[in-house]
Amino acid sequence: MPTTYSTKQGQTVDLVCLDHYGRTADVTETVFAANPGLADLGPVLPIGTLISLPDIETKTTAAKLVSLWD
């Protein structure tokens, strides 16, 4: 079930995706597709714009730590 997100001051669609999904890669275009006319609002969205955020599988990647002294 999609989530409805209300934008905060100065947010762009990329920042909304980062806030909600934890990433922007492979999700920003999906959010634009789920919200016709969203791009017409400009790069910085008006405060309180309601955006439908579709259910997208969240990817978790574990970073491999490298020691300089191994």
All heavy atoms as TSV, in Angstrom:
chain	resi	resn	atom	element	x	y	z
A	1	MET	N	N	0.847	-1.178	0.000
A	1	MET	CA	C	0.000	0.000	0.000
A	1	MET	C	C	0.893	1.243	0.000
A	1	MET	O	O	1.781	1.368	0.838
A	1	MET	CB	C	-0.897	-0.035	1.229
A	1	MET	CG	C	-1.751	1.181	1.378
A	1	MET	SD	S	-2.818	1.029	2.814
A	1	MET	CE	C	-4.318	1.589	2.105
A	2	PRO	N	N	0.685	2.157	-0.912
A	2	PRO	CA	C	1.509	3.364	-0.976
A	2	PRO	C	C	1.380	4.217	0.286
A	2	PRO	O	O	0.352	4.228	0.947
A	2	PRO	CB	C	0.970	4.121	-2.184
A	2	PRO	CG	C	0.189	3.131	-2.962
A	2	PRO	CD	C	-0.286	2.107	-1.986
A	3	THR	N	N	2.445	4.927	0.581
A	3	THR	CA	C	2.482	5.847	1.712
A	3	THR	C	C	2.304	7.259	1.189
A	3	THR	O	O	2.814	7.599	0.124
A	3	THR	CB	C	3.844	5.743	2.422
A	3	THR	OG1	O	4.026	4.402	2.868
A	3	THR	CG2	C	3.943	6.687	3.589
A	4	THR	N	N	1.575	8.095	1.919
A	4	THR	CA	C	1.448	9.497	1.548
A	4	THR	C	C	2.435	10.298	2.384
A	4	THR	O	O	2.486	10.170	3.605
A	4	THR	CB	C	0.019	10.010	1.792
A	4	THR	OG1	O	-0.886	9.217	1.020
A	4	THR	CG2	C	-0.114	11.458	1.379
A	5	TYR	N	N	3.244	11.103	1.717
A	5	TYR	CA	C	4.302	11.883	2.353
A	5	TYR	C	C	4.001	13.362	2.152
A	5	TYR	O	O	3.651	13.786	1.058
A	5	TYR	CB	C	5.645	11.530	1.715
A	5	TYR	CG	C	6.842	12.172	2.349
A	5	TYR	CD1	C	7.571	11.506	3.318
A	5	TYR	CD2	C	7.260	13.443	1.971
A	5	TYR	CE1	C	8.691	12.085	3.898
A	5	TYR	CE2	C	8.368	14.031	2.541
A	5	TYR	CZ	C	9.084	13.347	3.512
A	5	TYR	OH	O	10.183	13.930	4.070
A	6	SER	N	N	4.126	14.149	3.201
A	6	SER	CA	C	3.941	15.592	3.129
A	6	SER	C	C	5.312	16.260	3.173
A	6	SER	O	O	6.081	16.053	4.123
A	6	SER	CB	C	3.083	16.074	4.302
A	6	SER	OG	O	2.907	17.472	4.247
A	7	THR	N	N	5.629	17.054	2.151
A	7	THR	CA	C	6.961	17.642	2.055
A	7	THR	C	C	7.204	18.710	3.108
A	7	THR	O	O	6.292	19.377	3.577
A	7	THR	CB	C	7.193	18.253	0.666
A	7	THR	OG1	O	6.212	19.253	0.420
A	7	THR	CG2	C	7.152	17.194	-0.415
A	8	LYS	N	N	8.490	18.842	3.423
A	8	LYS	CA	C	8.952	19.867	4.356
A	8	LYS	C	C	9.615	20.983	3.557
A	8	LYS	O	O	9.828	20.848	2.356
A	8	LYS	CB	C	9.945	19.251	5.334
A	8	LYS	CG	C	9.360	18.104	6.141
A	8	LYS	CD	C	10.438	17.419	6.945
A	8	LYS	CE	C	9.871	16.226	7.655
A	8	LYS	NZ	N	10.156	14.959	7.006
A	9	GLN	N	N	9.966	22.058	4.220
A	9	GLN	CA	C	10.560	23.207	3.548
A	9	GLN	C	C	11.859	22.828	2.843
A	9	GLN	O	O	12.727	22.176	3.404
A	9	GLN	CB	C	10.848	24.317	4.550
A	9	GLN	CG	C	11.413	25.568	3.911
A	9	GLN	CD	C	11.589	26.693	4.918
A	9	GLN	OE1	O	11.300	26.544	6.097
A	9	GLN	NE2	N	12.067	27.821	4.442
A	10	GLY	N	N	11.968	23.223	1.578
A	10	GLY	CA	C	13.181	23.057	0.802
A	10	GLY	C	C	13.414	21.666	0.244
A	10	GLY	O	O	14.478	21.396	-0.294
A	11	GLN	N	N	12.444	20.770	0.350
A	11	GLN	CA	C	12.655	19.411	-0.130
A	11	GLN	C	C	12.460	19.291	-1.634
A	11	GLN	O	O	11.606	19.928	-2.223
A	11	GLN	CB	C	11.722	18.433	0.568
A	11	GLN	CG	C	12.204	18.020	1.935
A	11	GLN	CD	C	11.424	16.862	2.479
A	11	GLN	OE1	O	10.206	16.848	2.428
A	11	GLN	NE2	N	12.123	15.891	3.034
A	12	THR	N	N	13.273	18.429	-2.211
A	12	THR	CA	C	13.142	18.027	-3.603
A	12	THR	C	C	12.668	16.574	-3.596
A	12	THR	O	O	12.652	15.925	-2.547
A	12	THR	CB	C	14.493	18.116	-4.324
A	12	THR	OG1	O	15.407	17.215	-3.689
A	12	THR	CG2	C	15.061	19.531	-4.295
A	13	VAL	N	N	12.309	16.062	-4.749
A	13	VAL	CA	C	11.878	14.661	-4.820
A	13	VAL	C	C	13.030	13.745	-4.407
A	13	VAL	O	O	12.820	12.756	-3.704
A	13	VAL	CB	C	11.357	14.315	-6.233
A	13	VAL	CG1	C	11.039	12.827	-6.343
A	13	VAL	CG2	C	10.116	15.134	-6.552
A	14	ASP	N	N	14.253	14.080	-4.791
A	14	ASP	CA	C	15.407	13.281	-4.375
A	14	ASP	C	C	15.526	13.223	-2.855
A	14	ASP	O	O	15.797	12.168	-2.288
A	14	ASP	CB	C	16.705	13.846	-4.955
A	14	ASP	CG	C	16.882	13.556	-6.423
A	14	ASP	OD1	O	16.152	12.688	-6.940
A	14	ASP	OD2	O	17.744	14.189	-7.050
A	15	LEU	N	N	15.352	14.352	-2.193
A	15	LEU	CA	C	15.451	14.368	-0.727
A	15	LEU	C	C	14.319	13.590	-0.073
A	15	LEU	O	O	14.519	12.938	0.948
A	15	LEU	CB	C	15.473	15.810	-0.204
A	15	LEU	CG	C	16.745	16.590	-0.501
A	15	LEU	CD1	C	16.605	18.037	-0.028
A	15	LEU	CD2	C	17.938	15.937	0.161
A	16	VAL	N	N	13.130	13.643	-0.661
A	16	VAL	CA	C	12.007	12.856	-0.141
A	16	VAL	C	C	12.340	11.366	-0.259
A	16	VAL	O	O	12.135	10.602	0.689
A	16	VAL	CB	C	10.701	13.189	-0.903
A	16	VAL	CG1	C	9.601	12.212	-0.533
A	16	VAL	CG2	C	10.266	14.617	-0.606
A	17	CYS	N	N	12.874	10.964	-1.400
A	17	CYS	CA	C	13.245	9.554	-1.593
A	17	CYS	C	C	14.332	9.135	-0.615
A	17	CYS	O	O	14.265	8.050	-0.038
A	17	CYS	CB	C	13.716	9.319	-3.027
A	17	CYS	SG	S	12.391	9.459	-4.245
A	18	LEU	N	N	15.306	9.987	-0.415
A	18	LEU	CA	C	16.376	9.682	0.528
A	18	LEU	C	C	15.820	9.565	1.945
A	18	LEU	O	O	16.186	8.658	2.689
A	18	LEU	CB	C	17.453	10.763	0.462
A	18	LEU	CG	C	18.707	10.526	1.281
A	18	LEU	CD1	C	19.418	9.251	0.830
A	18	LEU	CD2	C	19.638	11.717	1.176
A	19	ASP	N	N	14.913	10.445	2.303
A	19	ASP	CA	C	14.304	10.427	3.632
A	19	ASP	C	C	13.453	9.177	3.844
A	19	ASP	O	O	13.520	8.536	4.886
A	19	ASP	CB	C	13.455	11.694	3.820
A	19	ASP	CG	C	12.912	11.847	5.227
A	19	ASP	OD1	O	13.626	11.472	6.177
A	19	ASP	OD2	O	11.794	12.348	5.373
A	20	HIS	N	N	12.663	8.815	2.847
A	20	HIS	CA	C	11.723	7.702	3.002
A	20	HIS	C	C	12.343	6.333	2.711
A	20	HIS	O	O	12.162	5.388	3.472
A	20	HIS	CB	C	10.498	7.914	2.113
A	20	HIS	CG	C	9.453	6.860	2.273
A	20	HIS	ND1	N	8.620	6.816	3.367
A	20	HIS	CD2	C	9.127	5.799	1.504
A	20	HIS	CE1	C	7.813	5.772	3.249
A	20	HIS	NE2	N	8.101	5.137	2.123
A	21	TYR	N	N	13.072	6.237	1.592
A	21	TYR	CA	C	13.615	4.950	1.156
A	21	TYR	C	C	15.062	4.717	1.592
A	21	TYR	O	O	15.564	3.615	1.515
A	21	TYR	CB	C	13.553	4.813	-0.366
A	21	TYR	CG	C	12.160	4.858	-0.939
A	21	TYR	CD1	C	11.742	5.933	-1.709
A	21	TYR	CD2	C	11.258	3.820	-0.720
A	21	TYR	CE1	C	10.465	5.977	-2.251
A	21	TYR	CE2	C	9.985	3.854	-1.256
A	21	TYR	CZ	C	9.594	4.939	-2.018
A	21	TYR	OH	O	8.339	4.973	-2.548
A	22	GLY	N	N	15.749	5.801	1.960
A	22	GLY	CA	C	17.149	5.678	2.326
A	22	GLY	C	C	18.085	5.702	1.139
A	22	GLY	O	O	19.275	5.472	1.262
A	23	ARG	N	N	17.562	5.997	-0.043
A	23	ARG	CA	C	18.358	6.059	-1.269
A	23	ARG	C	C	17.571	6.815	-2.331
A	23	ARG	O	O	16.383	7.034	-2.200
A	23	ARG	CB	C	18.707	4.664	-1.777
A	23	ARG	CG	C	17.492	3.862	-2.185
A	23	ARG	CD	C	17.822	2.406	-2.443
A	23	ARG	NE	N	16.597	1.630	-2.568
A	23	ARG	CZ	C	16.188	1.053	-3.671
A	23	ARG	NH1	N	16.894	1.156	-4.771
A	23	ARG	NH2	N	15.072	0.371	-3.702
A	24	THR	N	N	18.273	7.192	-3.392
A	24	THR	CA	C	17.609	7.840	-4.516
A	24	THR	C	C	17.724	7.001	-5.783
A	24	THR	O	O	16.881	7.104	-6.664
A	24	THR	CB	C	18.203	9.235	-4.795
A	24	THR	OG1	O	19.594	9.094	-5.071
A	24	THR	CG2	C	17.999	10.159	-3.613
A	25	ALA	N	N	18.758	6.179	-5.858
A	25	ALA	CA	C	18.971	5.362	-7.052
A	25	ALA	C	C	17.810	4.402	-7.269
A	25	ALA	O	O	17.383	3.714	-6.345
A	25	ALA	CB	C	20.271	4.578	-6.918
A	26	ASP	N	N	17.305	4.398	-8.465
A	26	ASP	CA	C	16.232	3.482	-8.887
A	26	ASP	C	C	14.876	3.744	-8.242
A	26	ASP	O	O	13.970	2.937	-8.395
A	26	ASP	CB	C	16.614	2.014	-8.636
A	26	ASP	CG	C	17.898	1.618	-9.318
A	26	ASP	OD1	O	18.133	2.094	-10.450
A	26	ASP	OD2	O	18.668	0.834	-8.732
A	27	VAL	N	N	14.715	4.827	-7.485
A	27	VAL	CA	C	13.403	5.083	-6.887
A	27	VAL	C	C	12.812	6.431	-7.295
A	27	VAL	O	O	11.594	6.576	-7.357
A	27	VAL	CB	C	13.422	4.978	-5.338
A	27	VAL	CG1	C	13.730	3.581	-4.897
A	27	VAL	CG2	C	14.376	5.958	-4.722
A	28	THR	N	N	13.656	7.403	-7.601
A	28	THR	CA	C	13.162	8.741	-7.934
A	28	THR	C	C	12.234	8.704	-9.143
A	28	THR	O	O	11.157	9.298	-9.128
A	28	THR	CB	C	14.340	9.701	-8.188
A	28	THR	OG1	O	15.185	9.692	-7.040
A	28	THR	CG2	C	13.849	11.113	-8.429
A	29	GLU	N	N	12.624	7.983	-10.172
A	29	GLU	CA	C	11.800	7.891	-11.385
A	29	GLU	C	C	10.467	7.213	-11.092
A	29	GLU	O	O	9.430	7.589	-11.639
A	29	GLU	CB	C	12.548	7.112	-12.476
A	29	GLU	CG	C	13.784	7.807	-12.982
A	29	GLU	CD	C	15.004	7.584	-12.097
A	29	GLU	OE1	O	14.926	6.801	-11.116
A	29	GLU	OE2	O	16.034	8.206	-12.376
A	30	THR	N	N	10.474	6.217	-10.211
A	30	THR	CA	C	9.249	5.517	-9.836
A	30	THR	C	C	8.297	6.449	-9.100
A	30	THR	O	O	7.086	6.414	-9.316
A	30	THR	CB	C	9.580	4.285	-8.960
A	30	THR	OG1	O	10.513	3.468	-9.654
A	30	THR	CG2	C	8.341	3.490	-8.637
A	31	VAL	N	N	8.833	7.306	-8.248
A	31	VAL	CA	C	8.002	8.273	-7.518
A	31	VAL	C	C	7.396	9.287	-8.489
A	31	VAL	O	O	6.215	9.618	-8.389
A	31	VAL	CB	C	8.814	8.970	-6.405
A	31	VAL	CG1	C	8.037	10.124	-5.790
A	31	VAL	CG2	C	9.200	7.959	-5.322
A	32	PHE	N	N	8.181	9.760	-9.443
A	32	PHE	CA	C	7.635	10.678	-10.453
A	32	PHE	C	C	6.530	10.002	-11.256
A	32	PHE	O	O	5.499	10.611	-11.545
A	32	PHE	CB	C	8.724	11.195	-11.395
A	32	PHE	CG	C	9.472	12.395	-10.885
A	32	PHE	CD1	C	10.819	12.316	-10.585
A	32	PHE	CD2	C	8.830	13.604	-10.710
A	32	PHE	CE1	C	11.512	13.421	-10.117
A	32	PHE	CE2	C	9.507	14.728	-10.239
A	32	PHE	CZ	C	10.849	14.627	-9.934
A	33	ALA	N	N	6.731	8.741	-11.610
A	33	ALA	CA	C	5.720	8.016	-12.390
A	33	ALA	C	C	4.434	7.814	-11.597
A	33	ALA	O	O	3.340	7.820	-12.167
A	33	ALA	CB	C	6.275	6.661	-12.832
A	34	ALA	N	N	4.549	7.668	-10.294
A	34	ALA	CA	C	3.372	7.450	-9.443
A	34	ALA	C	C	2.630	8.750	-9.126
A	34	ALA	O	O	1.517	8.719	-8.598
A	34	ALA	CB	C	3.787	6.778	-8.141
A	35	ASN	N	N	3.243	9.899	-9.453
A	35	ASN	CA	C	2.665	11.204	-9.138
A	35	ASN	C	C	2.653	12.105	-10.367
A	35	ASN	O	O	3.498	13.003	-10.499
A	35	ASN	CB	C	3.465	11.872	-8.010
A	35	ASN	CG	C	3.372	11.128	-6.719
A	35	ASN	OD1	O	2.440	11.299	-5.957
A	35	ASN	ND2	N	4.352	10.252	-6.453
A	36	PRO	N	N	1.706	11.890	-11.288
A	36	PRO	CA	C	1.651	12.739	-12.480
A	36	PRO	C	C	1.517	14.220	-12.098
A	36	PRO	O	O	0.785	14.570	-11.176
A	36	PRO	CB	C	0.393	12.256	-13.199
A	36	PRO	CG	C	0.112	10.900	-12.649
A	36	PRO	CD	C	0.643	10.898	-11.250
A	37	GLY	N	N	2.289	15.062	-12.769
A	37	GLY	CA	C	2.236	16.498	-12.516
A	37	GLY	C	C	3.196	16.959	-11.435
A	37	GLY	O	O	3.350	18.161	-11.222
A	38	LEU	N	N	3.856	16.041	-10.759
A	38	LEU	CA	C	4.781	16.419	-9.686
A	38	LEU	C	C	5.951	17.235	-10.225
A	38	LEU	O	O	6.364	18.219	-9.609
A	38	LEU	CB	C	5.290	15.168	-8.962
A	38	LEU	CG	C	6.160	15.385	-7.733
A	38	LEU	CD1	C	5.394	16.146	-6.655
A	38	LEU	CD2	C	6.649	14.053	-7.186
A	39	ALA	N	N	6.455	16.873	-11.382
A	39	ALA	CA	C	7.581	17.595	-11.979
A	39	ALA	C	C	7.204	19.032	-12.338
A	39	ALA	O	O	8.069	19.907	-12.383
A	39	ALA	CB	C	8.092	16.858	-13.205
A	40	ASP	N	N	5.917	19.290	-12.567
A	40	ASP	CA	C	5.464	20.636	-12.921
A	40	ASP	C	C	5.592	21.625	-11.757
A	40	ASP	O	O	5.524	22.835	-11.963
A	40	ASP	CB	C	4.009	20.607	-13.389
A	40	ASP	CG	C	3.828	19.786	-14.656
A	40	ASP	OD1	O	4.808	19.629	-15.413
A	40	ASP	OD2	O	2.705	19.293	-14.881
A	41	LEU	N	N	5.775	21.109	-10.542
A	41	LEU	CA	C	5.879	21.973	-9.357
A	41	LEU	C	C	7.266	22.591	-9.208
A	41	LEU	O	O	7.471	23.452	-8.364
A	41	LEU	CB	C	5.525	21.189	-8.089
A	41	LEU	CG	C	4.107	20.642	-8.027
A	41	LEU	CD1	C	3.914	19.807	-6.770
A	41	LEU	CD2	C	3.085	21.770	-8.088
A	42	GLY	N	N	8.213	22.141	-10.014
A	42	GLY	CA	C	9.573	22.677	-9.950
A	42	GLY	C	C	10.479	21.804	-9.109
A	42	GLY	O	O	10.037	20.841	-8.486
A	43	PRO	N	N	11.768	22.146	-9.086
A	43	PRO	CA	C	12.725	21.305	-8.372
A	43	PRO	C	C	12.536	21.303	-6.854
A	43	PRO	O	O	12.675	20.278	-6.205
A	43	PRO	CB	C	14.087	21.871	-8.755
A	43	PRO	CG	C	13.821	23.227	-9.300
A	43	PRO	CD	C	12.413	23.240	-9.795
A	44	VAL	N	N	12.241	22.453	-6.273
A	44	VAL	CA	C	11.979	22.535	-4.834
A	44	VAL	C	C	10.472	22.531	-4.657
A	44	VAL	O	O	9.773	23.415	-5.146
A	44	VAL	CB	C	12.608	23.804	-4.208
A	44	VAL	CG1	C	12.277	23.884	-2.727
A	44	VAL	CG2	C	14.116	23.804	-4.422
A	45	LEU	N	N	9.981	21.526	-3.954
A	45	LEU	CA	C	8.535	21.344	-3.814
A	45	LEU	C	C	7.951	22.296	-2.775
A	45	LEU	O	O	8.599	22.586	-1.764
A	45	LEU	CB	C	8.246	19.896	-3.410
A	45	LEU	CG	C	8.747	18.852	-4.407
A	45	LEU	CD1	C	8.627	17.459	-3.811
A	45	LEU	CD2	C	7.971	18.945	-5.704
A	46	PRO	N	N	6.727	22.766	-3.007
A	46	PRO	CA	C	6.072	23.604	-2.003
A	46	PRO	C	C	5.859	22.815	-0.702
A	46	PRO	O	O	5.643	21.606	-0.720
A	46	PRO	CB	C	4.718	23.937	-2.644
A	46	PRO	CG	C	4.906	23.726	-4.109
A	46	PRO	CD	C	5.922	22.623	-4.226
A	47	ILE	N	N	5.940	23.508	0.419
A	47	ILE	CA	C	5.720	22.878	1.722
A	47	ILE	C	C	4.322	22.268	1.751
A	47	ILE	O	O	3.348	22.884	1.333
A	47	ILE	CB	C	5.855	23.912	2.862
A	47	ILE	CG1	C	7.266	24.476	2.900
A	47	ILE	CG2	C	5.505	23.288	4.206
A	47	ILE	CD1	C	7.430	25.650	3.852
A	48	GLY	N	N	4.234	21.047	2.251
A	48	GLY	CA	C	2.948	20.381	2.398
A	48	GLY	C	C	2.443	19.677	1.155
A	48	GLY	O	O	1.320	19.191	1.141
A	49	THR	N	N	3.273	19.590	0.115
A	49	THR	CA	C	2.868	18.847	-1.076
A	49	THR	C	C	2.725	17.381	-0.705
A	49	THR	O	O	3.622	16.793	-0.095
A	49	THR	CB	C	3.924	18.989	-2.191
A	49	THR	OG1	O	4.059	20.377	-2.530
A	49	THR	CG2	C	3.531	18.206	-3.431
A	50	LEU	N	N	1.591	16.780	-1.038
A	50	LEU	CA	C	1.362	15.374	-0.734
A	50	LEU	C	C	1.854	14.523	-1.892
A	50	LEU	O	O	1.465	14.737	-3.040
A	50	LEU	CB	C	-0.110	15.112	-0.466
A	50	LEU	CG	C	-0.689	15.829	0.761
A	50	LEU	CD1	C	-2.168	15.514	0.909
A	50	LEU	CD2	C	0.064	15.450	2.020
A	51	ILE	N	N	2.727	13.584	-1.574
A	51	ILE	CA	C	3.316	12.707	-2.570
A	51	ILE	C	C	2.971	11.272	-2.210
A	51	ILE	O	O	3.122	10.860	-1.059
A	51	ILE	CB	C	4.847	12.868	-2.613
A	51	ILE	CG1	C	5.221	14.309	-2.953
A	51	ILE	CG2	C	5.474	11.915	-3.609
A	51	ILE	CD1	C	6.707	14.567	-2.869
A	52	SER	N	N	2.542	10.514	-3.208
A	52	SER	CA	C	2.296	9.084	-3.023
A	52	SER	C	C	3.610	8.345	-3.240
A	52	SER	O	O	4.216	8.436	-4.302
A	52	SER	CB	C	1.240	8.603	-4.019
A	52	SER	OG	O	1.063	7.216	-3.887
A	53	LEU	N	N	4.063	7.643	-2.210
A	53	LEU	CA	C	5.307	6.891	-2.291
A	53	LEU	C	C	4.978	5.409	-2.401
A	53	LEU	O	O	4.527	4.790	-1.434
A	53	LEU	CB	C	6.179	7.158	-1.061
A	53	LEU	CG	C	6.605	8.608	-0.876
A	53	LEU	CD1	C	7.329	8.797	0.442
A	53	LEU	CD2	C	7.482	9.053	-2.033
A	54	PRO	N	N	5.197	4.830	-3.592
A	54	PRO	CA	C	4.854	3.423	-3.785
A	54	PRO	C	C	5.739	2.507	-2.944
A	54	PRO	O	O	6.838	2.883	-2.540
A	54	PRO	CB	C	5.086	3.200	-5.279
A	54	PRO	CG	C	5.932	4.315	-5.729
A	54	PRO	CD	C	5.757	5.448	-4.783
A	55	ASP	N	N	5.240	1.311	-2.695
A	55	ASP	CA	C	6.023	0.314	-1.985
A	55	ASP	C	C	7.145	-0.159	-2.890
A	55	ASP	O	O	6.908	-0.685	-3.975
A	55	ASP	CB	C	5.149	-0.876	-1.591
A	55	ASP	CG	C	4.118	-0.508	-0.549
A	55	ASP	OD1	O	4.377	0.431	0.247
A	55	ASP	OD2	O	3.061	-1.149	-0.510
A	56	ILE	N	N	8.357	0.066	-2.456
A	56	ILE	CA	C	9.543	-0.350	-3.194
A	56	ILE	C	C	10.416	-1.106	-2.209
A	56	ILE	O	O	10.624	-0.665	-1.081
A	56	ILE	CB	C	10.318	0.860	-3.761
A	56	ILE	CG1	C	9.446	1.623	-4.758
A	56	ILE	CG2	C	11.620	0.429	-4.400
A	56	ILE	CD1	C	10.067	2.899	-5.271
A	57	GLU	N	N	10.907	-2.235	-2.668
A	57	GLU	CA	C	11.771	-3.033	-1.803
A	57	GLU	C	C	12.999	-2.219	-1.419
A	57	GLU	O	O	13.657	-1.631	-2.276
A	57	GLU	CB	C	12.203	-4.300	-2.529
A	57	GLU	CG	C	13.065	-5.212	-1.681
A	57	GLU	CD	C	13.465	-6.471	-2.420
A	57	GLU	OE1	O	12.691	-6.943	-3.266
A	57	GLU	OE2	O	14.555	-6.964	-2.156
A	58	THR	N	N	13.285	-2.174	-0.142
A	58	THR	CA	C	14.466	-1.447	0.309
A	58	THR	C	C	15.665	-2.364	0.251
A	58	THR	O	O	15.599	-3.524	0.634
A	58	THR	CB	C	14.291	-0.916	1.747
A	58	THR	OG1	O	13.975	-2.009	2.596
A	58	THR	CG2	C	13.192	0.119	1.829
A	59	LYS	N	N	16.735	-1.839	-0.288
A	59	LYS	CA	C	17.965	-2.609	-0.408
A	59	LYS	C	C	18.885	-2.228	0.741
A	59	LYS	O	O	19.088	-1.051	1.011
A	59	LYS	CB	C	18.670	-2.296	-1.726
A	59	LYS	CG	C	17.901	-2.693	-2.948
A	59	LYS	CD	C	18.671	-2.321	-4.198
A	59	LYS	CE	C	17.881	-2.626	-5.446
A	59	LYS	NZ	N	18.583	-2.206	-6.658
A	60	THR	N	N	19.397	-3.213	1.389
A	60	THR	CA	C	20.384	-2.946	2.423
A	60	THR	C	C	21.704	-3.542	1.969
A	60	THR	O	O	21.785	-4.698	1.579
A	60	THR	CB	C	19.977	-3.564	3.773
A	60	THR	OG1	O	19.772	-4.958	3.601
A	60	THR	CG2	C	18.717	-2.923	4.308
A	61	THR	N	N	22.700	-2.718	1.993
A	61	THR	CA	C	24.016	-3.187	1.605
A	61	THR	C	C	24.962	-2.966	2.771
A	61	THR	O	O	24.991	-1.896	3.364
A	61	THR	CB	C	24.541	-2.437	0.367
A	61	THR	OG1	O	24.550	-1.032	0.653
A	61	THR	CG2	C	23.695	-2.698	-0.853
A	62	ALA	N	N	25.667	-3.992	3.098
A	62	ALA	CA	C	26.647	-3.883	4.166
A	62	ALA	C	C	27.992	-3.508	3.560
A	62	ALA	O	O	28.483	-4.151	2.641
A	62	ALA	CB	C	26.751	-5.216	4.912
A	63	ALA	N	N	28.555	-2.460	4.078
A	63	ALA	CA	C	29.853	-2.016	3.585
A	63	ALA	C	C	30.944	-2.877	4.212
A	63	ALA	O	O	30.931	-3.133	5.406
A	63	ALA	CB	C	30.067	-0.555	3.926
A	64	LYS	N	N	31.842	-3.326	3.383
A	64	LYS	CA	C	32.958	-4.117	3.881
A	64	LYS	C	C	34.029	-3.153	4.365
A	64	LYS	O	O	34.486	-2.276	3.625
A	64	LYS	CB	C	33.510	-5.007	2.773
A	64	LYS	CG	C	34.648	-5.873	3.232
A	64	LYS	CD	C	35.140	-6.762	2.109
A	64	LYS	CE	C	36.332	-7.570	2.595
A	64	LYS	NZ	N	36.887	-8.371	1.523
A	65	LEU	N	N	34.421	-3.312	5.618
A	65	LEU	CA	C	35.440	-2.450	6.183
A	65	LEU	C	C	36.812	-2.985	5.814
A	65	LEU	O	O	37.068	-4.186	5.870
A	65	LEU	CB	C	35.298	-2.381	7.697
A	65	LEU	CG	C	33.991	-1.766	8.201
A	65	LEU	CD1	C	33.947	-1.823	9.713
A	65	LEU	CD2	C	33.852	-0.345	7.717
A	66	VAL	N	N	37.685	-2.077	5.451
A	66	VAL	CA	C	39.035	-2.441	5.072
A	66	VAL	C	C	39.987	-1.766	6.042
A	66	VAL	O	O	39.882	-0.570	6.309
A	66	VAL	CB	C	39.353	-1.987	3.628
A	66	VAL	CG1	C	40.786	-2.292	3.255
A	66	VAL	CG2	C	38.377	-2.628	2.663
A	67	SER	N	N	40.892	-2.550	6.568
A	67	SER	CA	C	41.906	-1.995	7.464
A	67	SER	C	C	43.183	-1.770	6.683
A	67	SER	O	O	43.603	-2.625	5.880
A	67	SER	CB	C	42.150	-2.961	8.640
A	67	SER	OG	O	43.206	-2.466	9.426
A	68	LEU	N	N	43.812	-0.668	6.904
A	68	LEU	CA	C	45.062	-0.362	6.200
A	68	LEU	C	C	46.236	-1.205	6.708
A	68	LEU	O	O	47.258	-1.304	6.069
A	68	LEU	CB	C	45.387	1.115	6.349
A	68	LEU	CG	C	44.388	2.091	5.743
A	68	LEU	CD1	C	44.783	3.515	6.044
A	68	LEU	CD2	C	44.281	1.874	4.254
A	69	TRP	N	N	46.057	-1.846	7.870
A	69	TRP	CA	C	47.163	-2.555	8.483
A	69	TRP	C	C	47.012	-4.067	8.447
A	69	TRP	O	O	47.707	-4.791	9.115
A	69	TRP	CB	C	47.339	-2.078	9.923
A	69	TRP	CG	C	47.733	-0.641	9.927
A	69	TRP	CD1	C	48.991	-0.149	9.786
A	69	TRP	CD2	C	46.885	0.492	10.038
A	69	TRP	NE1	N	48.980	1.226	9.798
A	69	TRP	CE2	C	47.686	1.648	9.965
A	69	TRP	CE3	C	45.509	0.657	10.182
A	69	TRP	CZ2	C	47.177	2.921	10.030
A	69	TRP	CZ3	C	45.013	1.932	10.268
A	69	TRP	CH2	C	45.837	3.052	10.194
A	70	ASP	N	N	46.119	-4.605	7.657
A	70	ASP	CA	C	45.962	-6.059	7.550
A	70	ASP	C	C	46.944	-6.646	6.575
A	70	ASP	O	O	47.343	-6.153	5.616
A	70	ASP	CB	C	44.531	-6.431	7.110
A	70	ASP	CG	C	43.565	-6.336	8.276
A	70	ASP	OD1	O	44.021	-6.277	9.429
A	70	ASP	OD2	O	42.348	-6.339	7.991
